[in-house]
């Protein structure tokens, strides 16, 4: 039957917009970024299985394969492999130099703790000195001083903080935070967004 009052069966432009909006509630946002934000929240809350399901259904991974490879190399202490990964991941020379200095400092500290003095000296002179002598000479001096106290944790810790033999996870976290934006999700991003929303709602 014909519609009452001569109304058309075709939806109005307003109705079409509303319908499209209901179909795509995040249409104004990048889909991949939204999924990564959700994945970060799920991992942070301990819902690993839910995160895996979301990755499978969305075809979006929280950690890029290249970043995962970097993580595995850092965890294993495979420093040459780590440096190779860094060269392919960073598009900024300044950030690459900073990242390399972090990795080599970790390598140096572990060599000192393992009583591998000759290797530690070689790392300090041939690898760290060219990187730190110009932009952070005080750090270079602190690391050199660490050689004189050997592997005594109580003495070396203040000199090389926050590095230690058990800080490979912390090293990766620091490297992750310096990666180009497309390769990472800023730490605690959802928490930051919710706090901003809460503050604006109160205001």
FIVOSE-326071 format. One record per residue: x, y, z of N, C-alpha, C in turn; residue number from 1; residue in one letter. Coordinates in nm, 3 decimals. Layout:
BEGIN
{{X, Y, Z}, {X, Y, Z}, {X, Y, Z}, NUM, a} ...
***
This chain:
BEGIN
{{0.084, -0.120, 0.000}, {0.000, 0.000, 0.000}, {0.087, 0.123, 0.000}, 1, x} {{0.030, 0.238, -0.048}, {0.107, 0.361, -0.054}, {0.128, 0.418, 0.084}, 2, x} {{0.240, 0.479, 0.109}, {0.265, 0.538, 0.240}, {0.171, 0.652, 0.267}, 3, x} {{0.135, 0.670, 0.394}, {0.044, 0.776, 0.435}, {0.106, 0.913, 0.410}, 4, x} {{0.016, 1.010, 0.381}, {0.055, 1.149, 0.365}, {0.159, 1.167, 0.254}, 5, x} {{0.163, 1.075, 0.159}, {0.254, 1.090, 0.046}, {0.400, 1.073, 0.081}, 6, x} {{0.427, 1.012, 0.195}, {0.567, 0.995, 0.234}, {0.635, 0.894, 0.144}, 7, x} {{0.760, 0.915, 0.114}, {0.834, 0.826, 0.024}, {0.890, 0.707, 0.099}, 8, x} {{0.901, 0.592, 0.027}, {0.964, 0.474, 0.089}, {1.114, 0.493, 0.106}, 9, x} {{1.172, 0.582, 0.027}, {1.317, 0.603, 0.035}, {1.353, 0.674, 0.163}, 10, x} {{1.460, 0.632, 0.233}, {1.499, 0.698, 0.357}, {1.551, 0.838, 0.330}, 11, x} {{1.528, 0.927, 0.421}, {1.578, 1.063, 0.408}, {1.727, 1.062, 0.427}, 12, x} {{1.792, 1.173, 0.386}, {1.937, 1.182, 0.404}, {1.974, 1.176, 0.550}, 13, x} {{1.888, 1.234, 0.634}, {1.914, 1.231, 0.779}, {1.905, 1.089, 0.830}, 14, x} {{1.801, 1.017, 0.780}, {1.786, 0.878, 0.823}, {1.902, 0.793, 0.778}, 15, x} {{1.951, 0.817, 0.657}, {2.066, 0.741, 0.605}, {2.189, 0.766, 0.689}, 16, x} {{2.212, 0.891, 0.726}, {2.330, 0.924, 0.808}, {2.322, 0.857, 0.943}, 17, x} {{2.199, 0.858, 1.001}, {2.183, 0.796, 1.132}, {2.207, 0.647, 1.124}, 18, x} {{2.155, 0.586, 1.012}, {2.172, 0.443, 0.994}, {2.319, 0.407, 0.977}, 19, x} {{2.391, 0.488, 0.896}, {2.534, 0.464, 0.877}, {2.609, 0.480, 1.006}, 20, x} {{2.568, 0.579, 1.084}, {2.635, 0.604, 1.211}, {2.619, 0.486, 1.305}, 21, x} {{2.495, 0.426, 1.304}, {2.470, 0.313, 1.393}, {2.549, 0.191, 1.349}, 22, x} {{2.575, 0.180, 1.217}, {2.652, 0.066, 1.167}, {2.801, 0.081, 1.195}, 23, x} {{2.848, 0.203, 1.200}, {2.992, 0.226, 1.219}, {3.014, 0.330, 1.328}, 24, x} {{3.001, 0.288, 1.455}, {3.012, 0.383, 1.566}, {3.149, 0.449, 1.577}, 25, x} {{3.252, 0.388, 1.516}, {3.386, 0.446, 1.523}, {3.430, 0.497, 1.386}, 26, x} {{3.334, 0.535, 1.304}, {3.364, 0.574, 1.167}, {3.460, 0.691, 1.157}, 27, x} {{3.461, 0.777, 1.258}, {3.548, 0.895, 1.253}, {3.689, 0.865, 1.304}, 28, x} {{3.715, 0.740, 1.342}, {3.846, 0.700, 1.393}, {3.907, 0.595, 1.301}, 29, x} {{4.038, 0.584, 1.304}, {4.108, 0.481, 1.229}, {4.079, 0.345, 1.294}, 30, x} {{4.024, 0.253, 1.217}, {3.983, 0.123, 1.271}, {4.099, 0.049, 1.338}, 31, x} {{4.214, 0.048, 1.272}, {4.328, -0.024, 1.327}, {4.371, 0.033, 1.462}, 32, x} {{4.369, 0.166, 1.473}, {4.409, 0.229, 1.598}, {4.311, 0.197, 1.710}, 33, x} {{4.181, 0.192, 1.677}, {4.080, 0.158, 1.777}, {4.101, 0.015, 1.827}, 34, x} {{4.125, -0.077, 1.733}, {4.145, -0.217, 1.772}, {4.271, -0.231, 1.858}, 35, x} {{4.378, -0.161, 1.819}, {4.502, -0.169, 1.898}, {4.482, -0.113, 2.039}, 36, x} {{4.401, -0.009, 2.049}, {4.371, 0.049, 2.180}, {4.296, -0.053, 2.266}, 37, x} {{4.199, -0.122, 2.205}, {4.124, -0.226, 2.277}, {4.215, -0.342, 2.317}, 38, x} {{4.305, -0.380, 2.227}, {4.399, -0.489, 2.257}, {4.489, -0.452, 2.374}, 39, x} {{4.536, -0.328, 2.375}, {4.621, -0.282, 2.485}, {4.545, -0.290, 2.617}, 40, x} {{4.418, -0.247, 2.615}, {4.337, -0.250, 2.736}, {4.315, -0.394, 2.783}, 41, x} {{4.285, -0.484, 2.690}, {4.262, -0.624, 2.726}, {4.388, -0.688, 2.786}, 42, x} {{4.503, -0.662, 2.724}, {4.628, -0.716, 2.779}, {4.655, -0.657, 2.917}, 43, x} {{4.630, -0.527, 2.933}, {4.654, -0.462, 3.061}, {4.565, -0.515, 3.172}, 44, x} {{4.444, -0.557, 3.135}, {4.349, -0.610, 3.233}, {4.366, -0.760, 3.256}, 45, x} {{4.455, -0.821, 3.178}, {4.482, -0.964, 3.196}, {4.395, -1.056, 3.115}, 46, x} {{4.324, -1.002, 3.015}, {4.234, -1.083, 2.933}, {4.306, -1.126, 2.804}, 47, x} {{4.407, -1.208, 2.820}, {4.490, -1.248, 2.706}, {4.410, -1.326, 2.602}, 48, x} {{4.320, -1.416, 2.645}, {4.242, -1.496, 2.551}, {4.148, -1.407, 2.470}, 49, x} {{4.087, -1.310, 2.537}, {3.999, -1.217, 2.466}, {4.077, -1.136, 2.364}, 50, x} {{4.199, -1.097, 2.400}, {4.284, -1.022, 2.309}, {4.320, -1.106, 2.187}, 51, x} {{4.350, -1.234, 2.210}, {4.383, -1.325, 2.099}, {4.265, -1.339, 2.004}, 52, x} {{4.144, -1.351, 2.062}, {4.023, -1.362, 1.980}, {4.002, -1.236, 1.897}, 53, x} {{4.022, -1.121, 1.958}, {4.004, -0.994, 1.886}, {4.106, -0.982, 1.773}, 54, x} {{4.230, -1.022, 1.798}, {4.332, -1.019, 1.693}, {4.291, -1.108, 1.575}, 55, x} {{4.239, -1.226, 1.607}, {4.199, -1.320, 1.504}, {4.084, -1.268, 1.420}, 56, x} {{3.984, -1.208, 1.487}, {3.865, -1.162, 1.416}, {3.889, -1.032, 1.339}, 57, x} {{3.981, -0.949, 1.390}, {4.004, -0.818, 1.328}, {4.120, -0.819, 1.229}, 58, x} {{4.204, -0.923, 1.237}, {4.326, -0.929, 1.155}, {4.420, -0.811, 1.185}, 59, x} {{4.412, -0.765, 1.309}, {4.501, -0.660, 1.356}, {4.581, -0.716, 1.474}, 60, x} {{4.713, -0.703, 1.468}, {4.796, -0.754, 1.577}, {4.839, -0.639, 1.666}, 61, x} {{4.845, -0.666, 1.796}, {4.886, -0.562, 1.890}, {5.034, -0.533, 1.877}, 62, x} {{5.114, -0.638, 1.863}, {5.259, -0.622, 1.848}, {5.298, -0.663, 1.707}, 63, x} {{5.355, -0.569, 1.632}, {5.398, -0.598, 1.496}, {5.507, -0.707, 1.496}, 64, x} {{5.511, -0.794, 1.395}, {5.611, -0.901, 1.392}, {5.754, -0.851, 1.410}, 65, x} {{5.787, -0.737, 1.351}, {5.923, -0.683, 1.364}, {5.953, -0.640, 1.508}, 66, x} {{5.851, -0.589, 1.576}, {5.868, -0.547, 1.715}, {5.876, -0.670, 1.806}, 67, x} {{5.798, -0.772, 1.773}, {5.803, -0.897, 1.850}, {5.941, -0.961, 1.837}, 68, x} {{5.999, -0.955, 1.718}, {6.134, -1.010, 1.697}, {6.236, -0.933, 1.781}, 69, x} {{6.219, -0.802, 1.788}, {6.307, -0.719, 1.872}, {6.293, -0.760, 2.018}, 70, x} {{6.171, -0.781, 2.063}, {6.145, -0.819, 2.202}, {6.214, -0.951, 2.235}, 71, x} {{6.201, -1.048, 2.145}, {6.263, -1.179, 2.170}, {6.415, -1.169, 2.176}, 72, x} {{6.473, -1.087, 2.091}, {6.618, -1.070, 2.090}, {6.667, -1.002, 2.217}, 73, x} {{6.592, -0.901, 2.264}, {6.629, -0.833, 2.389}, {6.619, -0.929, 2.506}, 74, x} {{6.511, -1.006, 2.512}, {6.491, -1.101, 2.623}, {6.601, -1.205, 2.628}, 75, x} {{6.653, -1.242, 2.511}, {6.758, -1.343, 2.504}, {6.898, -1.284, 2.520}, 76, x} {{6.908, -1.152, 2.523}, {7.039, -1.088, 2.535}, {7.123, -1.104, 2.410}, 77, x} {{7.058, -1.116, 2.294}, {7.129, -1.130, 2.167}, {7.153, -0.989, 2.111}, 78, x} {{7.256, -0.923, 2.162}, {7.274, -0.780, 2.140}, {7.301, -0.743, 1.994}, 79, x} {{7.379, -0.823, 1.923}, {7.404, -0.792, 1.782}, {7.275, -0.800, 1.700}, 80, x} {{7.193, -0.900, 1.733}, {7.064, -0.913, 1.664}, {6.974, -0.796, 1.698}, 81, x} {{6.977, -0.753, 1.824}, {6.897, -0.638, 1.865}, {6.937, -0.515, 1.784}, 82, x} {{7.068, -0.492, 1.771}, {7.115, -0.375, 1.696}, {7.075, -0.382, 1.549}, 83, x} {{7.075, -0.502, 1.493}, {7.032, -0.518, 1.353}, {6.884, -0.481, 1.339}, 84, x} {{6.802, -0.524, 1.435}, {6.659, -0.491, 1.430}, {6.639, -0.340, 1.443}, 85, x} {{6.715, -0.277, 1.529}, {6.700, -0.133, 1.548}, {6.726, -0.056, 1.419}, 86, x} {{6.824, -0.099, 1.343}, {6.858, -0.030, 1.219}, {6.743, -0.033, 1.119}, 87, x} {{6.661, -0.137, 1.125}, {6.549, -0.147, 1.031}, {6.422, -0.081, 1.084}, 88, x} {{6.415, -0.059, 1.215}, {6.292, -0.008, 1.276}, {6.288, 0.144, 1.286}, 89, x} {{6.404, 0.206, 1.303}, {6.406, 0.351, 1.329}, {6.427, 0.431, 1.201}, 90, x} {{6.347, 0.537, 1.188}, {6.361, 0.626, 1.073}, {6.428, 0.758, 1.110}, 91, x} {{6.472, 0.768, 1.235}, {6.540, 0.888, 1.283}, {6.678, 0.850, 1.334}, 92, x} {{6.781, 0.916, 1.281}, {6.918, 0.885, 1.323}, {6.939, 0.915, 1.470}, 93, x} {{6.881, 1.026, 1.519}, {6.898, 1.063, 1.659}, {6.837, 0.958, 1.751}, 94, x} {{6.717, 0.910, 1.716}, {6.652, 0.808, 1.799}, {6.725, 0.675, 1.790}, 95, x} {{6.781, 0.646, 1.673}, {6.858, 0.522, 1.658}, {6.980, 0.524, 1.748}, 96, x} {{7.051, 0.636, 1.750}, {7.170, 0.649, 1.835}, {7.132, 0.633, 1.982}, 97, x} {{7.021, 0.695, 2.022}, {6.974, 0.684, 2.161}, {6.940, 0.539, 2.195}, 98, x} {{6.869, 0.472, 2.104}, {6.830, 0.333, 2.128}, {6.952, 0.243, 2.137}, 99, x} {{7.049, 0.264, 2.048}, {7.172, 0.184, 2.050}, {7.247, 0.204, 2.181}, 100, x} {{7.249, 0.328, 2.231}, {7.319, 0.354, 2.358}, {7.255, 0.280, 2.473}, 101, x} {{7.120, 0.270, 2.473}, {7.051, 0.196, 2.578}, {7.088, 0.048, 2.574}, 102, x} {{7.089, -0.008, 2.454}, {7.120, -0.150, 2.438}, {7.263, -0.179, 2.480}, 103, x} {{7.356, -0.097, 2.436}, {7.497, -0.120, 2.467}, {7.527, -0.099, 2.614}, 104, x} {{7.455, -0.008, 2.680}, {7.472, 0.009, 2.825}, {7.427, -0.117, 2.898}, 105, x} {{7.315, -0.175, 2.854}, {7.268, -0.299, 2.915}, {7.370, -0.411, 2.894}, 106, x} {{7.423, -0.420, 2.773}, {7.524, -0.520, 2.742}, {7.645, -0.502, 2.833}, 107, x} {{7.691, -0.378, 2.849}, {7.808, -0.348, 2.932}, {7.784, -0.389, 3.077}, 108, x} {{7.670, -0.352, 3.132}, {7.640, -0.382, 3.272}, {7.639, -0.533, 3.296}, 109, x} {{7.581, -0.607, 3.204}, {7.576, -0.752, 3.221}, {7.716, -0.814, 3.213}, 110, x} {{7.800, -0.760, 3.126}, {7.938, -0.810, 3.118}, {8.013, -0.786, 3.248}, 111, x} {{7.990, -0.669, 3.308}, {8.055, -0.638, 3.436}, {8.009, -0.735, 3.543}, 112, x} {{7.878, -0.759, 3.550}, {7.824, -0.851, 3.650}, {7.875, -0.994, 3.630}, 113, x} {{7.905, -1.028, 3.505}, {7.951, -1.164, 3.476}, {8.104, -1.177, 3.485}, 114, x} {{8.172, -1.069, 3.537}, {8.318, -1.069, 3.554}, {8.392, -1.080, 3.420}, 115, x} {{8.329, -1.042, 3.311}, {8.394, -1.044, 3.180}, {8.454, -0.906, 3.154}, 116, x} {{8.559, -0.876, 3.232}, {8.615, -0.741, 3.231}, {8.670, -0.699, 3.096}, 117, x} {{8.744, -0.788, 3.030}, {8.803, -0.754, 2.900}, {8.693, -0.718, 2.799}, 118, x} {{8.586, -0.797, 2.797}, {8.477, -0.771, 2.704}, {8.403, -0.642, 2.741}, 119, x} {{8.391, -0.617, 2.872}, {8.325, -0.494, 2.918}, {8.405, -0.371, 2.876}, 120, x} {{8.538, -0.378, 2.891}, {8.624, -0.267, 2.851}, {8.614, -0.244, 2.701}, 121, x} {{8.613, -0.352, 2.624}, {8.602, -0.340, 2.479}, {8.469, -0.275, 2.439}, 122, x} {{8.362, -0.315, 2.506}, {8.230, -0.257, 2.480}, {8.229, -0.109, 2.514}, 123, x} {{8.291, -0.074, 2.625}, {8.294, 0.065, 2.668}, {8.375, 0.152, 2.571}, 124, x} {{8.492, 0.103, 2.531}, {8.581, 0.183, 2.449}, {8.539, 0.189, 2.302}, 125, x} {{8.498, 0.075, 2.247}, {8.473, 0.068, 2.104}, {8.327, 0.095, 2.065}, 126, x} {{8.234, 0.066, 2.156}, {8.092, 0.080, 2.121}, {8.023, 0.196, 2.192}, 127, x} {{8.043, 0.206, 2.323}, {7.974, 0.310, 2.399}, {8.040, 0.447, 2.389}, 128, x} {{8.171, 0.450, 2.393}, {8.240, 0.579, 2.392}, {8.205, 0.665, 2.270}, 129, x} {{8.203, 0.607, 2.148}, {8.167, 0.690, 2.032}, {8.026, 0.748, 2.041}, 130, x} {{7.936, 0.679, 2.112}, {7.798, 0.725, 2.122}, {7.777, 0.825, 2.235}, 131, x} {{7.846, 0.803, 2.348}, {7.820, 0.884, 2.468}, {7.918, 0.999, 2.489}, 132, x} {{8.036, 0.992, 2.431}, {8.138, 1.093, 2.460}, {8.093, 1.234, 2.425}, 133, x} {{8.008, 1.247, 2.326}, {7.963, 1.380, 2.283}, {7.838, 1.426, 2.355}, 134, x} {{7.732, 1.342, 2.355}, {7.604, 1.389, 2.408}, {7.576, 1.351, 2.553}, 135, x} {{7.657, 1.259, 2.612}, {7.634, 1.225, 2.752}, {7.764, 1.177, 2.818}, 136, x} {{7.865, 1.264, 2.827}, {7.995, 1.224, 2.884}, {7.987, 1.185, 3.031}, 137, x} {{7.893, 1.243, 3.106}, {7.880, 1.209, 3.248}, {7.835, 1.064, 3.263}, 138, x} {{7.748, 1.021, 3.172}, {7.703, 0.882, 3.175}, {7.819, 0.789, 3.142}, 139, x} {{7.900, 0.828, 3.047}, {8.017, 0.748, 3.010}, {8.112, 0.735, 3.127}, 140, x} {{8.132, 0.843, 3.200}, {8.219, 0.841, 3.318}, {8.163, 0.747, 3.425}, 141, x} {{8.031, 0.751, 3.446}, {7.968, 0.665, 3.546}, {7.987, 0.518, 3.510}, 142, x} {{7.973, 0.487, 3.382}, {7.991, 0.349, 3.338}, {8.136, 0.305, 3.356}, 143, x} {{8.230, 0.394, 3.325}, {8.372, 0.362, 3.342}, {8.404, 0.338, 3.490}, 144, x} {{8.342, 0.418, 3.576}, {8.363, 0.402, 3.720}, {8.312, 0.267, 3.767}, 145, x} {{8.204, 0.218, 3.703}, {8.146, 0.089, 3.741}, {8.248, -0.024, 3.727}, 146, x} {{8.343, -0.008, 3.635}, {8.445, -0.111, 3.617}, {8.533, -0.127, 3.741}, 147, x} {{8.549, -0.020, 3.816}, {8.639, -0.025, 3.933}, {8.575, -0.091, 4.054}, 148, x} {{8.440, -0.108, 4.051}, {8.374, -0.169, 4.167}, {8.332, -0.313, 4.138}, 149, x} {{8.368, -0.362, 4.017}, {8.340, -0.501, 3.985}, {8.193, -0.531, 3.982}, 150, x} {{8.156, -0.649, 4.034}, {8.017, -0.696, 4.025}, {7.941, -0.676, 4.156}, 151, x} {{7.994, -0.595, 4.247}, {7.923, -0.569, 4.372}, {7.796, -0.489, 4.342}, 152, x} {{7.682, -0.555, 4.352}, {7.554, -0.495, 4.315}, {7.526, -0.367, 4.391}, 153, x} {{7.561, -0.365, 4.521}, {7.532, -0.247, 4.604}, {7.609, -0.124, 4.556}, 154, x} {{7.729, -0.145, 4.502}, {7.812, -0.033, 4.458}, {7.782, 0.007, 4.313}, 155, x} {{7.755, -0.093, 4.228}, {7.737, -0.063, 4.087}, {7.599, -0.006, 4.057}, 156, x} {{7.499, -0.046, 4.136}, {7.361, -0.005, 4.107}, {7.343, 0.147, 4.097}, 157, x} {{7.394, 0.226, 4.193}, {7.374, 0.371, 4.181}, {7.443, 0.432, 4.060}, 158, x} {{7.549, 0.366, 4.011}, {7.624, 0.420, 3.898}, {7.555, 0.398, 3.765}, 159, x} {{7.487, 0.287, 3.753}, {7.428, 0.251, 3.623}, {7.276, 0.248, 3.624}, 160, x} {{7.215, 0.291, 3.735}, {7.068, 0.292, 3.743}, {7.011, 0.363, 3.620}, 161, x} {{6.900, 0.313, 3.563}, {6.816, 0.205, 3.613}, {6.851, 0.068, 3.555}, 162, x} {{6.972, 0.051, 3.500}, {7.009, -0.075, 3.439}, {7.054, -0.177, 3.542}, 163, x} {{7.028, -0.304, 3.515}, {7.077, -0.413, 3.599}, {7.064, -0.541, 3.520}, 164, x} {{7.113, -0.651, 3.575}, {7.106, -0.778, 3.503}, {6.962, -0.824, 3.481}, 165, x} {{6.870, -0.774, 3.561}, {6.731, -0.821, 3.552}, {6.641, -0.720, 3.483}, 166, x} {{6.701, -0.625, 3.411}, {6.619, -0.518, 3.355}, {6.601, -0.524, 3.204}, 167, x} {{6.608, -0.644, 3.146}, {6.587, -0.654, 3.001}, {6.445, -0.614, 2.963}, 168, x} {{6.348, -0.645, 3.050}, {6.210, -0.603, 3.023}, {6.201, -0.450, 3.023}, 169, x} {{6.271, -0.388, 3.119}, {6.271, -0.242, 3.126}, {6.339, -0.182, 3.003}, 170, x} {{6.444, -0.249, 2.956}, {6.513, -0.203, 2.835}, {6.419, -0.207, 2.716}, 171, x} {{6.347, -0.318, 2.700}, {6.254, -0.327, 2.587}, {6.145, -0.220, 2.598}, 172, x} {{6.097, -0.196, 2.719}, {5.993, -0.094, 2.738}, {6.045, 0.043, 2.694}, 173, x} {{6.171, 0.072, 2.727}, {6.230, 0.200, 2.687}, {6.247, 0.208, 2.536}, 174, x} {{6.288, 0.098, 2.474}, {6.303, 0.095, 2.329}, {6.167, 0.109, 2.261}, 175, x} {{6.067, 0.041, 2.315}, {5.932, 0.044, 2.258}, {5.877, 0.187, 2.256}, 176, x} {{5.903, 0.260, 2.363}, {5.851, 0.397, 2.374}, {5.916, 0.492, 2.274}, 177, x} {{6.030, 0.453, 2.218}, {6.098, 0.540, 2.121}, {6.072, 0.500, 1.976}, 178, x} {{6.000, 0.389, 1.956}, {5.973, 0.342, 1.820}, {5.883, 0.440, 1.745}, 179, x} {{5.890, 0.442, 1.612}, {5.800, 0.526, 1.533}, {5.653, 0.494, 1.567}, 180, x} {{5.567, 0.592, 1.565}, {5.428, 0.578, 1.606}, {5.354, 0.462, 1.539}, 181, x} {{5.370, 0.437, 1.409}, {5.295, 0.326, 1.347}, {5.326, 0.189, 1.406}, 182, x} {{5.439, 0.177, 1.478}, {5.480, 0.047, 1.531}, {5.441, 0.025, 1.676}, 183, x} {{5.379, 0.123, 1.737}, {5.350, 0.110, 1.880}, {5.221, 0.181, 1.919}, 184, x} {{5.173, 0.145, 2.038}, {5.061, 0.216, 2.099}, {5.116, 0.280, 2.226}, 185, x} {{5.103, 0.411, 2.243}, {5.157, 0.477, 2.362}, {5.110, 0.409, 2.491}, 186, x} {{5.198, 0.400, 2.588}, {5.166, 0.334, 2.715}, {5.046, 0.399, 2.782}, 187, x} {{4.959, 0.314, 2.838}, {4.843, 0.359, 2.917}, {4.755, 0.458, 2.840}, 188, x} {{4.743, 0.438, 2.709}, {4.668, 0.534, 2.629}, {4.520, 0.539, 2.668}, 189, x} {{4.459, 0.420, 2.689}, {4.318, 0.418, 2.726}, {4.297, 0.486, 2.860}, 190, x} {{4.387, 0.462, 2.954}, {4.378, 0.525, 3.086}, {4.382, 0.676, 3.072}, 191, x} {{4.470, 0.725, 2.985}, {4.482, 0.870, 2.961}, {4.353, 0.925, 2.902}, 192, x} {{4.296, 0.853, 2.803}, {4.173, 0.898, 2.738}, {4.058, 0.903, 2.838}, 193, x} {{4.048, 0.799, 2.922}, {3.939, 0.794, 3.020}, {3.951, 0.906, 3.123}, 194, x} {{4.075, 0.936, 3.163}, {4.095, 1.045, 3.259}, {4.057, 1.179, 3.197}, 195, x} {{4.092, 1.198, 3.069}, {4.056, 1.321, 3.000}, {3.905, 1.334, 2.987}, 196, x} {{3.840, 1.222, 2.955}, {3.694, 1.221, 2.941}, {3.628, 1.252, 3.075}, 197, x} {{3.681, 1.188, 3.183}, {3.626, 1.211, 3.316}, {3.640, 1.357, 3.358}, 198, x} {{3.756, 1.415, 3.329}, {3.781, 1.554, 3.367}, {3.688, 1.648, 3.291}, 199, x} {{3.668, 1.623, 3.160}, {3.581, 1.709, 3.081}, {3.436, 1.692, 3.123}, 200, x} {{3.399, 1.570, 3.166}, {3.261, 1.544, 3.209}, {3.231, 1.618, 3.338}, 201, x} {{3.329, 1.620, 3.429}, {3.313, 1.691, 3.556}, {3.305, 1.840, 3.532}, 202, x} {{3.390, 1.889, 3.442}, {3.392, 2.032, 3.411}, {3.260, 2.073, 3.345}, 203, x} 
***
